[in-house]
Amino acid sequence: MSHEFRKEDYIISTNKELLQFDVIHNFLKTSYWSPEIPMDVVKRAAAGSIAFGIYKNSGEQVGYARIISDCATFAYLADVFILDTERGKGLSKWLMECIQQLPELQNLRRWMLATRDAHGLYAQFGFTPLDNPDIMMQIARPNIYVEMNREKLSEL
């Protein structure tokens, strides 16, 4: 089931058929969290997530976010961005409001995300630093796509 939200000159939709993967990929491959991410990985990630596109009424995609969730107990917010040309218009705040309104994402036990520079935004929506970071564990490979691309080049 897809959801749509409208506000002034913008639409937020979870309809994956509207996603403009060239826009999404161009942003993500230069982001600090997914440098050099391959297009096929971006597409697979969207396919396995609840994907939110932000569009101007003209249809041009200007933002994105995705939720990885079992829609019962847990959700992870990832790949959130607004294009530079559209920043400062309250779109990221509106996006978060829309995400938290989704019926599938109500009454979850835990939400998580990782951010380097948007703590103030997410704090407005109830996100806090980990209560007990010593109980959380991770496997982190921040340069995996860079390494994958190097391996591909070396095989040529």
N, C-alpha and C positions, 0 to 999 in steps of 0.2 A: 504494500500500500504506500503510495506516495503522498506527501503533504506539501502544501503550498501556503506561503505567507506573503502578503503584499503590504507595501508601505511606500507612499509617495512614488518615486520613479524606479522602485526596485522590487524584485521578487526573490524570495528564497524558496527553493524547491528541493525535495528529496527524489525527484524523478531522475534516475540515472541516465535516461536517454537524452537529457538536456546537457549533460556534462560536456564541456569543451576541453578535451584532454590535452590539446596543444597549450592552452592557457595554464592548466593545472601543472603539466609537466615543466613548462618553461619557468614557472615560479619555483616549484619544489626542487628542481635540479640545481638551483643556485642558492637554496636556503641553507642555513647553518645546520639544520637537523637531517637533511637528506641530500648532501652534495652528490651530484652526478647520478641520481637515481634514474634507472632506465624506464622508458615509457611503459614497457610491459609490466613492470612492478607497480607503477602508478595505477594502471588499469586493473590489475588483480587486487590491489588494495581497496580500490573503490568498489569493486564487485563484491568483496567480502565485508563491506561496511555499510552503515547508513550514511550516505554521502549527501552533503548539503552544498548546493551551488547557489551563489548570489549573482543575480543577473540584473542588468538595467532593463527597463521596459523594451528596449530595442533588441534584447536577446543576448547582448554581449556579456560574457561571464566576467565578473570582477572580484569574486571571492570564492572561498571553498573551506570546508571542514568535513571531517568524517568521524563517526563514532564506531568503535569496535565494541560490540556488546552481545551478551546472551539475552538481553532484554528481560532479565529476571532479577539478577543480583549485581551486575558489574557493568561499567562502561568506561572506556578509555577514549578521551578526546585527542585527536591527532590532526596534523597537517592544516592547521587553521591559518588562513591568510586573507588579506584584503589587498588588492593591487594598490601601489603607491598613488595612482591617480584618483583613487576613491577613498583614501584614508581621511580621517578627520570629519566624517559625516555620520558617525555613530553606527556604522554598519556592523562592526565587530560586536558591539553591545547588543544590537538587535539580533544578530546571529545567535548569540548565547541565549537570549530570551527565547528564541524559536526552538533551539535545541532542547532547552529544559522544559518546553511545553509539550513535546512529543509524547503521546499516550504510551508508546512502547517503552519509554525511558522513565516512567514514574516509579517511585518506591524502590529504587535500587539501593542496595546496601553500600556500595562504594563507587565513586567516580574518581578517575585519575587522569592526570595529564603531566606533561613535562614542558617547561617553558624557561627560556633564558631571560626574557625581557618583558613579559606581559603579566606579571604577578598582580598588578593593580586591577587590570580588567577582570581576571578570574576571581580575585577576592570578592568582587561585587556579586558574584554568583555562588558564594559559599565555599570556594576552594581555599584550603589552608595548607601550610607546610605539613609534612607528615608528622603525626603525633609520636610515632615510634619508628623513626627511620632504621633503627637497629633490627627490626623484624622484617624489613623489606629487603628483597634480593633482586638482582638483575643479571642478565647477560647483555652487555652493551657492546655493540660493534658500530660505532658512529661513522666509520669510514668504509663500511662494507661495499658500497657501490663504487667508490674510487678504486678499491682493491679488485673488484670484479672487472671493472673496465681495464685495469692494467693487465690482468690475466688474459682477457680477450685479445688485447693488443700483442701480448707476448706470444700468443698462439699463431698469429698471422705470419 
